[in-house]
Amino acid sequence: MDAMDIIQWEGFWFEPGLVQPAMTFRSTFKAENNDVVLTSNMKTGTTWLKSLCLCILKNPKTDEDYDLLVKDNPHFHVPTIESTIYGTKPNIDLYKTPSPRLFHSHLPYIVLPDSVKNTDCKIVYIARNPKDTLISMWHFFNSILHHDQDPFPLDKTVDCFLTGVHQFGPFFDHVLQYWIESKKNPQKILFLKYEELKRDPKGEVKKLAEFLGKPFARDEEIDNVLWRCSLERLQNLEVNKNGSTMYNVHNSLYFRKGVVGDWKNYLTPEMEDKINQTSRIKLEERLMK
């Protein structure tokens, strides 16, 4: 999360190699009315959301012979569009992707293509408690360091997170943009919270399926999707124990704990207070206006 490794564009911070692909995505992507674009900041439940939407939209059968999650990692089936499709190693043909097309983006709302905003395609955003997001980011970035690189200190990671100088940051502005747009147009944008998915998985997944136009006929179908997309199952599938994404991130690194409140094991009371104060200023007070 070193500020020297990221650059600013449109008020947000990006890895240098992502800016040009993001610009190309913004200017050339032609959304279709039945597209579904999943959006999130890093480490907020992206893998879980991809898995759930993949099952709901593309893979309703329960037989493992048909289960796409058994065949490959969720990030293979639901590509992050600015890096996988418009990145330096594009490997997907947009126009050969069967409908409904299912994509993901870490980009803030402000830089999404106009065609995504102005067509009838749907957007699903997942947000997470900032303290758990920060700790998950910290673990993730330290896990992908080269052997000759020093780990990111937690105190420095907290400072970068709070000042917004991190990949796809500022975190609070990212969340706020999607929250505001979801309130303006709830038929188009569904704003999910990771903690609510953990607290009431059946209710939240039912809401997700209805938003996507694929309501469940029976409760047993919801239970089946939740089991197929559970952390316990996904992290034990062979496709997630082995192999890596196109950027050489091992598949297993996308399945760590997935719990609520893990930050309590790492943050000092002072760190907690700083994050809570910033959260109140950046989110709660602005949402009250």
Helices and strands as residue ranges (DSSP letters): G 3-5, E 7-9, E 12-14, H 16-28, E 36-40, H 46-58, G 64-66, H 68-71, H 74-77, H 81-84, G 94-96, E 102-105, G 109-111, H 114-118, E 122-127, H 130-143, H 154-163, H 171-184, E 189-193, H 194-199, H 201-211, H 219-228, H 231-236, H 238-241, G 251-254, G 262-265, H 269-279, I 280-284, H 285-287
